[in-house]
């Protein structure tokens, strides 16, 4: 068949690492954590640094490896096996000698026979070896795929397979994932982040680009190292005028324009035509390819098949990116897509351009890609058609909480069009509600109401729009103006006007109808009306909002058992009907119920689940859930807490408005006060306004947190100010029937009175709190008071038997926590502690984790503090005691 002389030695040599290597920390960390998997797949288009990442990993950890660079010549079973065996022999000389002899003989060997022989040879291995198959995308022969698939059907004891490929090989990747046999490094890991881009340019010419340009460069290049090298050649990153560092300037740079132009000239005319026409689509697959190229095929009488076209682009490195694991969905790299499109618009006749765009828009609509459809229609200046498509999809957007899609669609229309359209203006108002800018929503209402009235209420669907406006007015009255009678009137009007095709607005109207009744002291009336509606409604969207308002009512009334049951129903409804917003809201109230019962582990689980779904629910709910998570996290992970508070601050400043900024300040102050009695927290509490403006569904509130900090400081003036705030809160909470927060108010007043030495007044407030809490099961409210205080009240006071049992349950829980509390180390602290066990110095730890020695010392100090020790040996002994 062929002899050993035909082997190409260079194929067995791994390329040298580049001199400007940027350490890919995230990739290295991921590979370090997955040392037990037998298969490693590096899958991404050309130019993303797959090979470099593999070599760096193998060298960094001194792993024994054999290398095989593949090309079209290896796409033959015998040649492939011959090269693979020879590659392994470079590390293990005696491996597979008999197989090697067969591959160079004239015998015809099947993949099954090769599988048996190679399996036997692998059984004889005594130590690990990593087989790297570089550029596996050149392999198309099914027998080769079958051979490797059979070899790794069961994990090999010592052979590790490392594959780099521009597209996913036809292996059972899902099965391998499920069995934990596969570690994947894909575009998301291979993309350079802003830190790595900064380091890349420093490595190139020791000159940093302007710091403000890094994010722009990251966005435009998508972290593609090939694109970064092109920008480095063009020198555009060195510009000192910030205007030059825009996306448009990068895409119009002469180097990039010449690159694309040169690339197109070199292509076969038919390939070139296809590339230009496919640039019309942001993404494309086989069906869209055939649709766009059908006219050209009819004209020429011949065509280029989809698979052939894709192979040409991938093998020629023509800026193509594969989407997902399949082999039929692609897009051009964003940096070059617009440049290709410019060439298309210059070279193709206008009539054909409009024809292609029209076909693509229709295809997008039929395939439920409404954003792309609307974008193309607006490019063709077909605003009425674009608005028609938006209106058709609108109800589904709200019902399925597709808020990000709503934002993208609204951004496609200019401000003048939105202001002049009732449907777009109303949708924009709902988007403001989602992102938390209620003042912005309120400012839109007069113009929307005027438009609605001018259109005439008797026309089809116009009353339905006025119903939506009344829902939004009810929202404003409930949460900000806090006028419950007017809120009830708006919600009732909305329910009369809304038609059955606007299920989301109907559901929200019921939320404010029930919420207003509860706040007016008519919870029984609200629950009765809601139950009647539940029996009559089959819509999951409406039912989810009805369960949501039941949760509100039970939470405000402090009925925790009922809250647990209804929140579970809401979670199940959301999961079974794929209503993410309903599921998120269910987790919020389930967490509230578990927290009230002092089930902290279950509460933390619920609030984490809510956090994972935060992009599907309104900002107000995200903030409540994040606040709850912040109060539960200090005992678990200080790093995560810091990240959470940072995210809340950014969201508040970018979208939420002044109310949310104040809320984040309160949460941050309270958390830092609990952790370390922070002076900044006390300063906030002394200066913050204490208007008792309490959203009805909140997990906590600014006045409660403010009075807690002031009371627990112990300073007389601070405590007296806390009492002043709490008496104002009592009046407000009684007026609006908020039993839950009223209970908290009495407990905090107990704390304040004790600080002032007013024992009788403290016990009076304590009894008021017990009267509300005992029948409702509000346990966690009393955890603000110390164990000794609760124990003293139990022993020295005359309490009812129910109150005594209630306090004994709280004390039993506190005793258990005291006895079983073990130190919790953060993720980074755990990593450092493992390296302390290995007896590494601070400097060595810093080098291994890519952090400074000063940072290592700070983390070690935190570890000592948490473990209550003074040196490394004591820390190791204490960790063994707690089984850390």
N, C-alpha and C positions, 0 to 999 in steps of 0.2 A: 504493500500500500504506500508507505513512504518511510524514509529512514530518519535517524536522529540528526543527520546533517541538515535536514530541512528546518529544524527548529530555529527560531529567531531568539537569540539570547536576551535581547533588549526587553522582550515581553515578560521576563521573569524579574526585572529590576523595577522596584518602586521609584517613582520620580523623586527628585530632591525637593525638600521643603523650600519654599521661596524665602529669600533673604528678608523680605518685608512682612513676614508672617505675623498675623494678628491672632492672638490666642482666643479661641472660641469657647469661652468659659461655660456657657450653658450646654453646649454639645459635650464637652469633656465631662461635666457633672452628670449629665444624663447617662453617658456610656459607663461612667464609674459606678452608677447605681444599678446598672443592668449587666453585671458581669456573668450572670448565670444563664442568660439566654443563648441558645445555640446559633441563632441566625440574626444578622445585622443587615438592614437594608438602608442604603443611602440613595434616595430617589428624588431627583430634581433635574431640571433642564441643564444644558451645558453652561458652564461659567459660574456656577454657584459654589464652587469650592468643595465638591464632594470628595475628590481624591485627596486634596490637601488635608481635609478634616480626618480622613481615615489614617493617613500616614502620621499626622501629628498625634493622634490617639494611640496608635500602635507603638510609636517611639516613646511617647510620654510615660506610658506604663510598662515599657520594656516587654511587650507581649511577643511571643514567638510566632512569626507569620511567614507565609509563602505568598508570592505575588504572581498574578497572571493578568496581563493586559490583553483584552480581547479585541478582535476586529472581525470583518466579514470572513476572513480565512478560517476562523475557528468555528464557523457555523456548520459543522459537520461532526457527527457523533464520534467517530474514531479520532479525528484530529483533536477534538475538544478533550476527550479522555486522555489522549497521549500528552497533551500540554498540561492538563490538570495533574496527572500523576508525576510528570517531570517537575512541576512547580513544587509539589509536596516533597519530592526527593531532595530538593535543594536544602530542606531543613532536616528531613529524615531519610538518609541515603538508601536504606534498605526497603523503603515502602513500595509495595506493589510491583516488584520486579517482574513477576509472571504476567501481570496485566500489561506492563510496558512492552514485553515481548510480543504479546498478542496484537497490540495496536499497530505494530510495525510489520505484521505478517499479512498474508493475503486472506485471512479468515474473515468471514462475515459474522460480526457479533451484534446481538440485539441489546437494547438498553436494559432488558431484564437480566441478561447474562452479566453485563457490566455491573449492574446493581449488586448481584450476588458476590462477585469477585471483589468489588471495592468495599462492600460491607465487611467481608472477611478480613480484608487488609486493615480496615479501620479498627476492628476489634483488637488487633494486635498493638495498637498505639498505647504507649504508657504515659504520655504527657500531652498537654493541650497544644494545639497548633491552629492558627487562624489562617484559613484559605481565603485570599482576597481575589474576587473575580471583578476586575475593573472594566467598566463599559459593557455591562452585560446586555445592553439594549441591542447590540449587534447580533445576539443569538436569537434565531427565529425557529430553529428546528425543534419540533415537538418532542422528539426522542430525548433531546438534551434536557428540556424542561422536565420531562417525566422522570429521567434518571435522578436529578437533584431532588425532585419532589419525593421520590421513593426513599432516597437516602436520609432525608430529614423528616420522614413521616413520624419516626420516633427520634427523640433527641440522641445525637451521637455523644458518646462519653467524652471524647477528647477533640473531635474536629469541630471547629467553629467556622461558619460560613459568613463571609462579608461580601456583600454585593453592592456595587455602585451602578446606577443605571439612569438614563434620561427619562425612562418611563417604567411603570411598574411591570415586573416580570409576571407571566401567567401562572403564579403560584397561589395556593389557598391561603392568602394573607389573613383573611378574617379568622380562619380556623387556627392559624399559628398565633394570632393575637389572643384568641380566647384561651389557648393552652399555655399562654405566657412563654412562647418559644421565639418571639420576634421583638427586636428593638428597632424602631424606625427613626431615621433622621431625614426630615423632609424640608421643603422650602421654608416653612415657618421657623425651623431652627437654623437653617443655613443662611437665611437673610442676615445681613449685618445690621445690628442695632446702632443707635446713635453713638454710643460709646465706642463701638468697634469701628464705625465710619471715621470718627475723630482720630482714632489710633491709626487707621489705614493711611489717612492723608499725612499724618505726622511721619509715618514710616516711609512714605514716598519721597518727601522733599524737606522733612523737618520743619515744615511751615503749616501751621494749623489754618483751616478755613475759618471764616468768621463763625463764632459760636451760634449765632442766630440762623446760619445757613445749614447747620447740620440736620435739623428736622426737615427742612425743605429737600435737601439731598436724599435723606432717608425715604421720604414720601415718593419722590420722583423715580429714584433708582430701584425702589422696593428692596433695598439691601443687596442687590445683585452685584457681585464683585466685578464682573465684566463691565457693567455700566460705570462702576466707580473708577475703574482704570481708564475708561474713555473720558470721563470728566477730568481725571488727573492729567491726561494728555492734552485736553482742550485748555486746561488752566482756568476754567470758569470759576472754580471753587475759590480762587485766590482774589476774586474781585473785591474791591474795597467799597464799592457802591452797593448798598443793600438791594437796590432795585435790580441790579444785574443778577442777583441770586434768586430769582423767581422761577417758578415752574416753566413759564413760557420762554424765558431766556435760555434755560437748559435745553428745551426742546427745539429751539431755533438756532442753537449754536452750530457754527460752520462745520466743526469736526463731526458732529452727529449727523447733520444733514448730508455731508459728503459720504459718510459711512453708509447711510441708508441708500443714497443714490447709487453708490458704487455697487452695493449688494444687489440692487434691482437690475442693474445693467448686466451683471454677470449671469443672471438666471435665464433659463430657457423661457422663451416668450410666453408659452402657455402657463408655466409656473408663475411668472411675473404677473400675468393678468389675474390669476387666482389670488395671489397675495394681496394685490391692490383691492380687489372686490371684497375679499373676506375682511378687510380692515373696516368695513362698514359696521360689522357686528362687534360688540364688546366681548362676547363669548360666542362660540359656535360649536356645533356638533355635526354629525353626518347629515341629518335632515336639513339643517339650515344651510350647510355647504351645498347640497344638491339644489336647494331652492334658489340660492344666489347665483350659482354657476349654470343653471339650466338654460338660460337665454344664450349665453356664450356657446354652450355645447350645441344648441340647435343651429346657431349661425355657422359654427366651424365644422359641424358634422362629426366631431369626435370630442372626447372628454378625458379628463384626468381623474381617476377614481380617488375617493376620499382617503383611503388607506395609503395609497401611493403618494398623494400630496402631503400627508402628515409625515410620512417617513422621510421625504425629501427635506422638509423643513427641520425636523429633529436632527437628522444626520448632518445637515449643513449649518446647524446652530443659528437658524434664522429667527431668533427672538420669540420662539413659541414656548408657551407654558401649558403643561398638561394640568387639568383640573380634576381632582379626586383620584380614585383608584382605577377607574375605567380607562378605556383607550379611545373614547369617542367625544370628549369634551375638552376644548382648548381655548386659549386666548393669546393675543400678542402681548408682549411685555409693554406695560403702560408707557415707558420712556419712549418707545418707538412706534406705538400704535398711532398717535397723532401725526407723526411724520409720514407714516404709510398712508394715512387718510388724506393728508395734504396732497400727496402724489396722485391718489385716486381722484380727488376733486379737480385736479388740474388736467388730467389726461382723458377722463371719461366724459362723453357728451352729457349735457344737462338732463336731457330727456331720459337717458338710461339711468343716470344717478337717481332721479326721482322715482323711476320705476323700481329700482333695487331697494331704495329706502321704503317705499310703500309695501313691497313684499315682506320685508323684514319686520315692519311695524305690525302687519297683520299676523305674521308668524308669532311674534312676541305676545300679542293679545291672545291668540289661540292657545299658547303654552303658558298662560298665566304669569307672564313677565311684564306686569303693567308698567313698572318704572321705565324700562327700556322702550316700551311702546309709546308712552307719553313723551319721552325725550325725543324720539324720532319725529313724531307728529309735530312737536313744537319747532324742530329744526326745519320742517317743511312749511312752517307758518300756518299750520292747521289747528288753531287754538280751540275752535268749537269741537272738533273731533277729539282733541286731547282732553278737554273738559268732560266730554261724554264718557270717555273711557274711565276717567277718574271717578265720575259719579257712579258708574256701574260697579266699581270695585269698593266704593267707600264703606258700605255697610259691613262687608266682610272684614275690612281693615279694623274697624272698631270692635266687631264681635270677637276677633281672634287676637286682639291687642298687638296689632302690627304697627306699633308706634314708630319704629325706625323707618319703616316703609312710608308711613304718612309724612314724616319729615322730609325724606328724599323727594317725594312727589311734590310737596309744597315748594321746595327749593328750585324745582324746575320752572315754576311759573314766576314771572316778575311781580314786583310789589303792586304795580298798577292793576294787573290782571286780578290778583288776589283781592285787593280792596274793592274792585268793581264787581266781584262775583259773590253772591250770597253763599253758595255752596262751598267755595274755597275759603271765604272769610270765616264761616262757621267751623270748618275743619281746622283752620289755623287757631281758632279759639280753643278747641279741644286739645290741640297740640300744646298750647300754653298751659293748659290744666295738667297735662301729663308731665311736662318738665318742671312744674311747680311755680310758674310765674302767674299767680292768680291776679295780681294787679294788672298785668298785661292783658289777661283775658277780660277783666272787668272793663278796661278802657275800650275794648272792641264792641261791647254790647250795644251802645246807643246807635252806632252806624249800622250794625246788623239788624237791629229792630226796625230802624227806618227803612232799610232795604226790603225787609220782609213785608212791612205794612204797605209800602209803595207798590209791591208786586201784586197785592190783593190776596186776602185770606181765602177767597172762594176758589182760586185756581188750584189745580191738582198739586198736592204735596206742599203748598205754601203754609198751611196751618201746622203741618208736621215740622217745618223749620222753626216756626214761632214756638212750638213745643220745646224744641232743642234750646232755644234762647232762654226759656223759662227754667229749664234744668240748670243752665249755667248761672242764672240769677239766683236760684235756690242754693247753689254751691257757694256763691259769694256771701249770701245772708247767713248761711249755717256756720261757715268757718271764720269769717272776717267781721261782718257787721253784727253777727250773733243776734239776729232778730228772728226768733223761731216762728212767730205767727206769720210774718211775711214769707219766711222760708216755706212753711207749710202751704201757703196760698200759691206760691210759684210752683211747687212740686205737684199740687193738685191740678193746677191749670195745665202743666206739662202732660200729665197722665190723660187728661181729656183730649188734648190736641194731637199727641203723637200717634202715628199709624203703626201698624204691626210689622212694617218692614224696617222699622228703626228700633230693633230690639235692645241695642246697647243703651240708647238714651232712655228707653222705658225702664230698664233695670236701674240706671243711675237715679232716675226720678223717684223710684221706690226707696232708694237709699235715703234720700233727703226727706221724703214723706215720713218714713218710719223714724228717722233720726230726730226730726222736729217734734214729732209726737212724744218720743221718749224724753226729750229735753223739757217738754211742757208738762211732764209728770203723767203722761198717758201711755205708759209702756204696754199695758194690757190691751188697750184699743189698737195700738200699732201691731202687736203680735197677732191679734185676732185677724186684722185686715190682711196681714202678710200671709198667714196660714191659708186664708181663703184664696188668695191669689196663687199660692203655691199649688193648691189642689186644682186650680183652673188652668195653670200654665204648663205647656209642654216644652217650651223653649229653654234649653240649657243656659243660654245667656241671661235671660230674665231670672230664671231660678237661682243662678249663681249670685246675682245681685240681691235677691230676696234673702238668701242664706247669709249674705254679707251683712245686711242691715240687722238681721237677727243677732249676728255676732256683735255688732256695735251695741245693740240694746243690752244684751247680756253683760258685756264688758262694762258699760256705764252703770248698769244696775248692780254690778258685782256678783252676778249669778254664775259662778265659775263652773259648776257641774254642767249646766246647760251650755255654757260657752264651749266646753270641751267637746260635747256631743255634736253641736252644730258646726264647729270648725272642722271636725273630722269629715262630716258630710260634705262640706265645701271643698276640702282637699280631694276627696274621692270623685266628686262631680267634675272638678277641674281636670283631673287625670283621665277620667273615662271619656271626656269630650274634648280633650286637648285644648282646654281653656287655661292658658298659662297664668293670666291675671287672677282668675278665680283660685287656682292652686296656690299662688303666692299669697293671696289674702287669707286663705285658709291656714297656711303655715304661720302667718303673723299672729292670728288669734289663738291658734293652738299653742304657740310659744307663750303668749300672754297668759293663757290658762295654766300651763305647766309652771310658769314662773310664779304665778299667784299661789300655787300649791306648794311652792318651794321644791319643785322637781327641776333642778338646775340643768342636769344632764340632758333631759328631754327638751327643755326649753332651748338650750344651746343648739341641739340638733334641728329644731324647728326653725330657728332664726337663721341658721346656716343655709337651710333649704330655701328660705325666702331670699336670702342674699344671692344665691345662685340664680334665682328667677327675677332679680331686681329690674332687669331691662323690660319686663313685660307688664309691670304695674306702675301706678302713678308715683310721682316723686314723693308725694306726701307719705305714702305707705312705705316706700324705700327708706325714707328718713326715720320713720318710727321703728322699722325693723333693724336698721343699722344702729340706732340708739340702744335698742335692747341688746344687740350683739356686743356693743361696746361695753356695757355693764357686766356682761358675762365673760368677756375675754381676758380681763386682767389676770385671772387665776390660771389662764391657759397659755397665752402666747402674746407677749408684749410687742413682738415684731408685727404680728398681724393686727394688733390694736392700733399701732402707729400708722400702718397702711390704711386701715379702715377710716380713721379720723382724717387722714390726708385726703382720701377720696371724697368724704363728706364735705370737707372745706372747699375742694375744687368744684364740686357739683353746686354747692350753695352760691359760690361767687360767680360761676359761669351762667347759671340758669335760675337759681332758686329765688333770688331777691333777698331783701333785708330780713324778712322773717326767718328764712332758713339759715342765714349767716348767724343771726342771734341764737338760733337753736343749736348750731354746731358749737358755738362759743360756750353755751351752757353745758352741753355734753362733755366737751373737752375739759372744762373747769372741774366738773364733778368727778370725772374719771381720774384726773391728776390729783385731786384732793384726796380721794380714797387711797390712791397709791402712795402718795408722799407728802400730803398736807402742803401742797404747792402754794407759795405766797401769791403767785399770779392768779390762782383759783380764788383765793380770798379777796384779792383786789377786784376781780370780776364781780363777785357776789356783793361787794360793798357798793359798786358803781352801777350795776345793771338796774334798769327800770323794772318795777315789779307789778306792772299791770296784769291782772289775772285773766289774760287772754288765753284760754286753754282750748285747743282743738279737742273736739269731743272724743276722738278715738286714740289719742296719744298714749304711748307707753309711759312717758313721763312728761314733765313740763318745766319750763324755765323757772317759775316761781317756787316749785317744789325743790328743785335742785339748789336754787339760790338760798332758800331758807334752811336747807340741810347743811350747807357749807357754813352759813353764818351761825347756826345753832351749835354745831359740833366744834366750832373754833373756841367756844367757851368764854370769849370776851363779852362783857356785859352789854356794851353798846351794840355789838353784832347780834347778840341773842335777842335783844329788845327789837331791833329792826326785823329780825326773822319773825317774831310774834306779830308785828304789824302787818307783814306780808301775809301771814297765815290767816289772820282774822279777815283780811280782805278776800282771800281765797274762799273762806267758809261761806261768806255772803254770796259770792258768785256761784259756787258749786251747788249750794242749796237752791238757788234760783233756777239753775239749769239741770237739776236732778242728776248730778254726777256723783253717785254713791261711792264709786271706786276711789276717785281722787279725794273725796271728803274723808274717807277712812284714813288715807295717807296724811291728810292735813291734821287730823287729831293726833296721830302718832308723832308727827313732827312737832306739834305743839307740846306733846308730852316731853319730848327730848329737850325742847327749849326751856320749859318750866323747871325741869330737873337741873339744868345748868344754872338757873337763877336761884335754886334752892327752894322753889315753891312746890313743896311736896304734895299738898292738898290739891292745888290747881292741876298738877301733873297727873295725879290719880284720877281726877275728874275727866280730863281729856282722854286718859287711857281707857276709862270705862266707856266713854262715847265711841271710841274706836272699836272696842270689843263688841259693843251692841250691834255695830254694822258688820264686823268681820266674821264673827262666830257662825251665824247662820249661812254665810256665803262662802266660807272656806278661804278667806283672804289671808293666807299665812305669811307670805313674803313681806307684806307691808310692815310687819313688826320686827323684821330683821335690822331695821335702822337702829333699834335699841340694843344695847349690849346684853349679853347673856346674864350678867349679874343683876341688871335692872329688871329683866323679866322674871328671874328667879325670886328676887326680893318682893315684887308685886304679888307673885303667886303665893309666897309664904306668909306675908304680913297683911294681905287684904282679904276682905270677905267677898268672894266671887261665886257666881253660880257654878253648878257642877259642869255645865257645858263649857263655860269660860275656862274653868280649871283644866278640863281635858284638852281644850284648844291650846292653852299655854304649855301644858305638859308635852304635847306633840311637837311644838316649836322647839322647846328646850331639848327634847330627845334628839331632834335633827341637828341642833347646834352642837351637842355633845359628840355626836357621831362624826361630824365634820372636823371637830377639834382633834379627835383621836386618830382619824384616818387621813388627815391632810398631809399630802406629800409634795415636795417641791416639784414645780413644773418648769422645765427648761424650754426655751424657745428653740426653733429649728436650728438657727445658727449656733446657739449654745450647745446643742446636742452634738453638732459636727465638731466643734472645738473640743468638747469633753472626750469624744472618741479619740482625738489626736493626742490629748493629754494622757490617756491610757497607754498610747503607743510611745510615750516618753519623748515626744517631740518638743523642741524649744519653741518659745513664742515666735521667733523669727521663722522657724521652719513651718509652723502652723500657718502664719501669714502667707508664706510663699505657696503653700499647698492650696489654700482657699482663695488666693488672689486678693487679700486684704492687707492693710498695713499692720505693723507690729503694735502700734498704738491702739488700733481697733481690737486686736486680739486681747491686749491687756484689759481693755474696758469690759469685754465679754467675760473674761476669767473673773474679774472683780464681781460681776453680777452673779456668776455661778457660785462663788464663795459666799456671797450674801444670801442667796436662796437656800444653799445647803447649810448655812450657819457654820462655816469652817474657815480655816486660816491658811491652808496650804494644799498642795496637790494630793499628798497621801491621804489627808483627812477627807478630801473631796471624793477620792476613789472609794474609801471605806464607807462613807455616808451613802454614796450612790448604790453600793452593793446592799446596804441595809434596806433601802427603799426599792430595790430592784429596778433602778432607772436604766 
